[in-house]
Amino acid sequence: MIGIGGMGVQFPRQRALLEYYRGLGHFVVAGGSYASLCPEQYAGLADTVICGEAERIWRRFCADFAAGSPRELYREEDMIDLGESPTPRFDLLQLSRYTTATLQFSRGCPYLCEFCDIIVMFGRKPRHKRLEQIARELDALRVLGVHKVFFVDDNLIGNRAVAKQLLRFLAEYQARHDYAFSFGTETSLNLAEDAELMQLMRAAGFRWTFIGIESPDEASLREMRKVQNMRADPLAAVERIHGHGIEVMAGFIVGFDNDTVATFQRQFDF
């Protein structure tokens, strides 16, 4: 069995891989964000499509596959309680080929950015794992000699109160284990509004965060419904984050209806 997953922008490569492995006689399964949002695109390409969060439906698929009767489509209709999420089998990865390992604390984001599929897939109310689950995952990575970890949450601070609980826990964990890890993650720009949050991130060992700045143009931000980026000057916000020892990896988008040819130079100047 071969499983292939990815985002919409990666669909051509997914299609090529699915066709290749299926052509060799393998049973191929498609999953991930694009398969969850547009499962019809995989008709004729995959033997089975996993649509939605996988904690429950993957187990059902595996049981059906073992019994010789897998279905073409497995669809999760509910929002999963992340307390059900098992510790990943990191030991099955060739970790020497990875610069960074990944884990996830939460799913969902409270914002309404019109271009983003996160709230479609995971909802606007962030859900999170228990702290003991994160401890088990970090323990597993530490035993395997991993030192760089990327929290792949689409917005780690979607629920600030819960995020602060996590960060305090991570700071204690790091102190107990001689600061074994260097962390990175994804946050919204309003991280810069909360000095305590930035201090906690640094104390926990976060060295960088990806932030979707998207555009320096307020009209474009308003068009994309990313109003949380309009509360303060974005350069000043980035400087405040840098001032707490956290690097910012910024994402930008060009091509909104409000954009013009002049947008390219404005992005470059920013």
C-alpha positions in Angstrom: 0.0 0.0 0.0 1.2 3.5 -0.9 -0.3 6.7 0.7 0.1 10.1 -0.9 -1.1 13.4 0.6 -0.6 17.1 0.0 -2.1 20.5 -0.7 -3.8 21.8 -3.8 -0.6 23.4 -5.2 1.0 19.9 -5.1 -1.8 18.1 -6.9 0.1 17.6 -10.2 2.9 15.8 -8.3 0.3 13.8 -6.3 -1.4 12.7 -9.5 1.9 11.7 -11.0 2.9 9.6 -8.0 -0.6 8.0 -7.7 -0.5 7.0 -11.3 3.0 5.7 -11.1 2.5 3.5 -8.0 -0.9 2.3 -9.1 0.7 1.4 -12.5 3.1 -0.8 -10.6 0.2 -2.7 -9.1 0.2 -1.1 -5.6 -3.0 -0.2 -3.8 -2.8 3.6 -3.5 -4.5 5.9 -1.0 -4.9 9.6 -1.2 -5.4 11.9 1.8 -4.4 15.3 3.3 -5.9 18.7 2.8 -6.7 18.7 -0.9 -8.1 15.2 -0.9 -10.3 16.2 2.0 -11.6 19.4 0.4 -11.9 18.1 -3.2 -12.1 14.2 -3.1 -13.7 14.2 -6.5 -10.4 15.2 -8.0 -8.9 11.8 -7.1 -11.6 9.7 -8.9 -9.8 7.2 -11.0 -6.4 8.1 -9.5 -6.6 6.5 -6.0 -8.1 3.2 -4.9 -9.2 4.9 -1.7 -9.6 8.5 -0.6 -9.4 9.5 3.1 -11.4 12.7 3.4 -11.1 14.6 6.7 -9.3 14.1 10.0 -7.8 10.6 10.0 -7.8 9.5 13.6 -11.0 7.4 13.3 -11.5 6.8 9.6 -7.9 5.6 9.0 -8.4 2.8 11.5 -11.7 1.8 9.8 -9.9 1.8 6.4 -7.1 -0.3 7.8 -9.5 -2.9 9.2 -11.4 -3.0 5.9 -8.2 -3.3 3.9 -7.0 -6.2 6.1 -10.3 -7.9 5.5 -10.0 -7.4 1.8 -12.9 -5.0 1.4 -11.7 -1.4 1.4 -14.2 1.3 0.3 -13.4 4.0 -2.3 -14.1 6.9 0.1 -13.9 7.3 3.9 -15.3 10.7 5.1 -15.0 12.1 8.6 -17.9 14.3 9.4 -17.0 15.2 13.0 -14.4 17.4 14.6 -12.0 15.0 16.3 -11.2 15.2 20.0 -7.4 15.5 19.8 -7.2 13.5 23.0 -7.7 10.5 20.7 -4.7 11.3 18.6 -1.9 8.7 19.1 1.8 9.3 19.5 3.2 9.2 15.9 5.6 6.3 15.1 8.6 8.6 14.7 10.8 5.5 14.8 9.5 4.4 11.4 11.0 7.6 9.8 14.5 7.9 8.4 15.1 10.9 10.7 18.7 11.3 9.5 17.1 12.6 6.2 15.1 15.3 8.0 16.5 18.6 9.4 13.4 19.0 11.5 10.8 16.8 13.0 7.1 17.8 13.3 4.4 17.5 15.9 1.0 19.1 16.4 -0.6 20.6 19.5 -3.8 22.1 18.1 -6.1 22.4 15.0 -8.3 25.2 14.0 -8.0 29.0 13.9 -10.4 31.8 15.1 -9.9 34.1 12.1 -11.7 34.5 8.8 -9.0 34.9 6.1 -11.0 34.3 2.9 -8.2 32.5 1.0 -7.5 29.9 3.8 -8.9 26.4 4.0 -7.9 25.8 7.7 -11.3 27.0 9.1 -13.1 24.8 6.5 -11.2 21.7 7.5 -10.6 22.3 11.2 -13.1 24.9 12.3 -12.8 28.3 14.0 -12.6 26.9 17.6 -9.1 25.7 18.2 -8.9 22.1 19.6 -5.8 20.9 21.4 -4.1 17.8 22.7 -3.4 17.3 26.4 0.0 18.3 27.7 0.8 14.7 28.6 0.4 13.8 25.0 3.0 16.4 24.0 5.3 15.1 26.7 5.1 11.6 25.2 5.8 12.9 21.7 8.8 14.9 22.8 10.1 12.0 24.8 9.9 9.8 21.7 11.8 12.4 19.6 14.4 12.9 22.3 15.1 9.2 22.5 15.7 9.2 18.7 18.2 12.1 19.0 16.0 14.8 17.4 16.8 18.4 18.4 14.8 20.6 16.0 11.0 20.5 16.2 8.4 22.3 14.2 4.9 22.7 15.8 2.8 22.5 12.6 -0.3 24.2 14.2 -1.6 26.7 11.7 -1.9 29.2 14.5 -0.3 28.1 17.8 -1.8 31.1 19.6 -5.4 30.7 18.3 -6.4 30.3 21.9 -3.9 32.4 23.8 -4.7 31.1 27.3 -4.2 27.5 26.2 -1.1 28.5 24.3 0.4 30.0 27.4 -0.3 26.8 29.4 1.6 24.8 26.7 4.5 27.3 26.7 4.9 27.1 30.5 4.8 23.3 30.3 7.4 23.4 27.5 9.7 25.7 29.5 9.6 23.3 32.4 10.2 20.3 30.1 13.2 22.0 28.5 14.7 22.8 31.9 14.3 19.1 33.0 16.0 17.9 29.9 18.9 20.3 29.4 17.0 22.3 26.7 17.1 19.4 24.3 15.0 21.1 21.7 14.9 24.2 19.4 11.3 24.9 18.4 9.6 26.8 15.5 5.9 27.2 14.8 3.2 29.3 13.0 1.4 32.2 14.7 -0.7 35.2 13.7 0.8 38.7 13.7 -1.0 39.7 16.9 1.6 37.7 18.8 3.3 41.1 18.9 0.5 42.5 21.1 1.2 40.2 24.0 4.6 40.7 25.7 4.0 37.8 28.1 3.3 35.4 25.2 6.5 36.4 23.4 8.5 36.0 26.6 7.0 32.5 27.2 7.7 31.5 23.6 11.4 32.4 24.0 11.6 30.8 27.4 10.2 27.6 26.0 12.8 27.5 23.2 11.0 28.9 20.2 13.5 30.4 17.9 11.3 31.3 14.9 7.7 31.6 13.8 6.0 31.7 10.4 3.6 34.6 10.1 1.2 35.3 7.2 1.7 39.1 6.7 0.3 38.7 3.2 0.3 42.4 2.1 1.4 45.8 3.4 -1.7 47.2 1.7 -4.7 47.8 4.1 -7.2 47.6 1.2 -5.9 44.2 0.3 -5.9 43.0 3.9 -9.5 44.2 4.2 -10.4 42.4 1.0 -9.0 39.1 2.3 -10.7 39.7 5.6 -7.4 39.6 7.5 -8.3 42.4 9.8 -6.1 41.1 12.6 -3.1 42.4 10.6 -4.5 45.9 10.5 -4.3 46.6 14.3 -0.8 47.9 14.2 2.0 48.7 11.8 3.3 45.3 10.6 6.9 46.3 10.5 6.7 47.5 14.1 5.0 44.3 15.1 7.8 42.2 13.5 10.4 44.4 15.3 8.8 43.7 18.6 8.8 40.0 17.9 12.5 40.2 16.9 13.1 42.1 20.1 12.2 39.0 22.0 14.7 36.9 20.2 12.2 35.2 17.8 12.9 35.3 14.1 10.0 35.9 11.7 9.5 33.9 8.5 6.9 35.9 6.6 4.4 34.8 4.0 3.1 37.2 1.3 0.5 36.9 -1.4 0.2 38.9 -4.7 -2.8 38.8 -6.9 -5.8 40.1 -4.9 -8.4 42.1 -6.8 -7.1 45.2 -5.1 -3.5 44.7 -6.3 -2.0 46.4 -9.2 1.4 46.3 -11.0 2.6 48.7 -8.4 2.0 46.1 -5.7 5.2 44.2 -6.6 7.4 47.2 -5.8 5.5 47.9 -2.6 6.0 44.3 -1.5 9.7 44.6 -2.4 10.1 47.8 -0.5 8.3 46.4 2.6 
